[in-house]
Structure formats: C-alpha cells, structure tokens
Amino acid sequence: MVTEWNEYFLEIAKTCSTRSNCLRAQVGAVIVGEDKKIKATGYNGTPSKVISCAEMGKCYRIEHNIESGTRYETCRSIHAEQNAIIQAGQDRCQNATMYIYGHNFICILCKRFIAQSGIKGVYLRKDDTSPINYVSVEDIKRELSEVMYANV
C-alpha cells in the first residue's frame, strides 16, 4: 500500500523533530511545494553556536512553570516552523504547504511567519495517535486580524 502524501510528509516532519535540542517539546516542520518536492525542513532548537537547554541539562521555562504559548522571550529556541521558513526563504514558500509534527496548534509568532511567507496551508499532528488537522493561511490571517483588533 502506498502512503498518502499527508502521512508521508508528516512522517518526515516527525523525523525532523528528533533533531530538536529542546527539553520541553520536540517539533519538526517540512515545507512542501505544489510539485510535492520538499523545499526545507526545520526543528525547534537553539540558533547555531548557542548552548541549548539539552546541553545545559535544564530549561528556564520548565524550572519556572511558564505556560506553553506565553513569554516566548524566555526561550532559547527557534520554533520548527520559523526554522523551516528561514531555511526555505520566501520565494520557495510561495503556495507551499507546511507539515508540522509535535504539536496541534500554531503559536501567534509562527502564524505571523506563515502568513508572511506565502505558505497556503498547514497540516498538524501532535503525535502518532492524534488526528491530522488542517489550517488554511486564510484562517490564520483572519485570526491575526481579529487578535490584533481585539488587543487595540
């Protein structure tokens, strides 16, 4: 039996997540063009040459019970989505699809990156037992507009 495309790319995102040096979450992302060719991959982790929480053996966010999705300035890592977009560049993201393995939501920061990059939609899967969820970039843009307006 041939693996369906979404499953295939989510499996690759899962493999990418194994490169994460974050103690709190292991997330992988893959950007795929309309031609079904991989444009870039990413995982959550510290920037190059920055000591990771895994290397230090501790995480500030865990030690201080910082809720997921808040106070991003306290984290050493770049999110998998951001890493993949940086690796691909905006020209390779145009009309592409992103696949994310390791969580079932997109944070507000990554929503901004995705909206700006030209990606048209995102498939997410938290783990192997979770359903696959799809979020269109139009939904992301609508939510960003509502969030920004609500905070004014």
JOQUIQUI-V334007 format. One record per residue. N is the residue number from 1. OMEGA is omega in degrees with one decimal (* if undefined). Layout:
BEGIN
n = <N & N>
omega = <OMEGA & OMEGA>
END
This chain:
BEGIN
n = <1 & 2 & 3 & 4 & 5 & 6 & 7 & 8 & 9 & 10 & 11 & 12 & 13 & 14 & 15 & 16 & 17 & 18 & 19 & 20 & 21 & 22 & 23 & 24 & 25 & 26 & 27 & 28 & 29 & 30 & 31 & 32 & 33 & 34 & 35 & 36 & 37 & 38 & 39 & 40 & 41 & 42 & 43 & 44 & 45 & 46 & 47 & 48 & 49 & 50 & 51 & 52 & 53 & 54 & 55 & 56 & 57 & 58 & 59 & 60 & 61 & 62 & 63 & 64 & 65 & 66 & 67 & 68 & 69 & 70 & 71 & 72 & 73 & 74 & 75 & 76 & 77 & 78 & 79 & 80 & 81 & 82 & 83 & 84 & 85 & 86 & 87 & 88 & 89 & 90 & 91 & 92 & 93 & 94 & 95 & 96 & 97 & 98 & 99 & 100 & 101 & 102 & 103 & 104 & 105 & 106 & 107 & 108 & 109 & 110 & 111 & 112 & 113 & 114 & 115 & 116 & 117 & 118 & 119 & 120 & 121 & 122 & 123 & 124 & 125 & 126 & 127 & 128 & 129 & 130 & 131 & 132 & 133 & 134 & 135 & 136 & 137 & 138 & 139 & 140 & 141 & 142 & 143 & 144 & 145 & 146 & 147 & 148 & 149 & 150 & 151 & 152>
omega = <-179.4 & 178.6 & 177.1 & -173.7 & -178.4 & 177.4 & -179.1 & -177.7 & 174.9 & 174.8 & 176.7 & 176.6 & 177.2 & 177.6 & 177.3 & -178.2 & -179.7 & 176.6 & -177.5 & 174.4 & 177.9 & 178.9 & -171.6 & -176.9 & 176.1 & -175.1 & 176.1 & 179.9 & 177.5 & 174.5 & -174.4 & 178.8 & 178.8 & 179.7 & -179.4 & 176.5 & -179.7 & 179.5 & 179.5 & 174.0 & 176.9 & 175.4 & 179.9 & -178.9 & -177.6 & 174.0 & 179.0 & 176.5 & 174.9 & -179.0 & -177.8 & 175.1 & 178.2 & 178.3 & 179.5 & -178.0 & 178.3 & -179.0 & 179.4 & -176.9 & 176.7 & -178.4 & -176.5 & 176.8 & 179.9 & -176.1 & 176.3 & 179.2 & -179.7 & 172.8 & -178.2 & -179.6 & 179.8 & -176.9 & 179.3 & -170.1 & 168.5 & 179.9 & -178.7 & -179.9 & 179.5 & 179.2 & -179.6 & 179.4 & 177.7 & -179.4 & -176.3 & -171.3 & -173.9 & -177.1 & 179.8 & 179.4 & -175.4 & 179.1 & 178.0 & 175.9 & 177.4 & 175.7 & -177.2 & 176.0 & 175.3 & 171.3 & -174.9 & 177.0 & 176.6 & -178.8 & -177.6 & 179.1 & -179.0 & 175.5 & 178.6 & 178.2 & -177.6 & -179.5 & -178.3 & -171.2 & -175.4 & 175.7 & -175.6 & -179.8 & -174.9 & 170.5 & -178.5 & 173.1 & -178.2 & -179.6 & -174.6 & -179.4 & -177.8 & 174.9 & 174.1 & 178.7 & 177.5 & 176.0 & 178.2 & 177.6 & 176.5 & 175.7 & 178.6 & -179.9 & 178.3 & 179.5 & 178.0 & 178.4 & 179.6 & 179.4 & -178.7 & -179.9 & -179.0 & -177.6 & -178.0 & *>
END
